[in-house]
Amino acid sequence: MAPKVLFLRNEPMATEALLADAFADHGFAIETFEVVPPERIENPAGEVRFPDPAGYDVIVPLGATWPVYDEALRSTWVGDEMQLMRTAAEGGTALLGVCFGGQLLAQTFGGTVSRSPHPEVGWYDVASDRPDIVPGGPWFQWHFDRWTLPPGATELARTTGASQAFVLGRAMALQFHPEVDADLLTVWLAADHNGDVAAAGFTHDELLTRTNELAADTASRIHRLVGGFLTHVAGQLRPS
């Protein structure tokens, strides 16, 4: 039976995109769970009944535009998702958090998350201490918060503005968005009502052009990233 990965779509626009392809290439069956549906996008706080983590080998909490420390969210589904992460880790399920999901892992396991003095929007070079796990190079960013490491965590990668990856047991957090392709970015740009891209000094066309230029390289590096995570962090499957 194929191992299973569950992608938690914390926000409708933040889908798994290239990450699904990479996990499928490594033999995983893909499942998704919608945390905040489109009809609740303007009022995202509320109760959510999450799946049982015991049925999955890997769980991947994905991105979102809200802060993980928002009290209305933390007192409802963000708090429940944090408990899900703890239960999953205790049961041997591996975790891979992406942006909001990475910050969620930091917050869950004793780190902190707060507003960053250096927001990152666009393609940034990421320096990696373990390129066999997190390949260095340009990765896409769109975040305004950053974490401090949880106790016992090891930082693997960073930019000048923020920590970009850490491991803690069989969990790995990423601040950047490895899943982004031109299709997903087009959706995000259409929702850029606050001018985040312009404030970062780019145009929409510039980001799309750069994304297309890096497409082949990104696809190769995300395949290696997922392989590195499975080999060196997750141990491929849950321990027997």
Protein Blocks (a to p, Z undefined) as FASTA:
>chain_A
ZZddddddfbfklcfklmmmmmmmnopacddddfbdfklmmmmgccdddddfklpfbdcd
dddfbdfklmklmmmmmmmmmmmmmmmmmnopacddehjlmmmmmmmnopacdddfbdce
djdddddfblmlmcgdjdddddfbdcdddehiacfbdcfkbcfbdcehjaccdfbdfkbc
fklmmmmmmmmmnommmmnopafklmmmmmmmmmmmmmmmmmmmmmmmmmmmnnopacZZ
